[in-house]
Amino acid sequence: MSGSTAHPEDHGARTDRWAPDVLGPDFEARSLPLEDDDEGPVTATLVRRTRTHRLPRRWRTAIPWRSDHLPLGGADVLYVHGWSDYFFQREMAEHLEALGARFFALDLRKYGRSLLPHQTPGYVDDLAVYDEDIAAALDTIGHGDPSTDVDDSSCSATRQAG
């Protein structure tokens, strides 16, 4: 596989572009370069559904589906995994997007897609270290500003024209 494809077992060159993800053709991932730590280079990984994915017409949910009503319309969701975990919940992403949210998931440094061969899995000496990971993800997403969209050519949000 290509070094730009985000796979937990693929520790090749990282990319600042969206690339196919281990969850299949409906998902893509983007490496977020972070400041080096005492073990060397560090990265976090942002995951999203592809722009071409089509949602199922109906979901089993307590909220009745209406094409004119998206209860989470305009909301951005950033899923952050727990300890000793990474993002793999396809159904959750699809469900939240069906309700109108833009869904993103973050694999924190030294977990899942972000784990590099030279790193101690999951190791940080202070939880505040994750602030950098979350800030990088929010910068890429656009902080929920409805006039932004995630640009495919850089790691920062860009304003939509018009």
QUITA-V14207 format. One line per field, one symbol per residue. ss: DSSP state (H for helix, E for strand, - for the rest). Layout:
ss=???
//
This chain:
ss=-----E------------EEE--EEEEEEEEEEEEEE--EEEEEEEEEE----------------E--E------EEEEE---------HHHHHHHHH---EEEEEE----HHH------------HHHHHHHHHHHHHHH------EEE------EEE---
//
